[in-house]
Amino acid sequence: IAENLPLNRILGNYDIIHGTFFVCGLTRDDFTDLTPQQMKHYEEMYHDPQLFFLLGKTLCVEHTTPEEYTRVMAPPPKTKESPER
């Protein structure tokens, strides 16, 4: 488990990518470019972000829009503290 990195994507039923990731092709000896079809496939697959949350003891994932993800993940606004009396 990658410590202190946010959950990013769920893979299958059990694996989760933490933090930033990239997708590439793989030859027998090295990494390689994706074909245009593969690029289109993975861009569609990973375009919309996922939100993770606990429901009781169950980790749940929800697909969302980039705008909603940004709204949910934004730190709460700072409130002006009242002066001590």
PyMOL commands that set and color helices and strands:
alter all, ss='L'
color gray80, all
select helices_A, chain A and resi 36-46+66-73
alter helices_A, ss='H'
color red, helices_A
select strands_A, chain A and resi 7-11+15-18+25-26+31-32+50-55+58-63
alter strands_A, ss='S'
color yellow, strands_A
deselect
rebuild
show_as cartoon
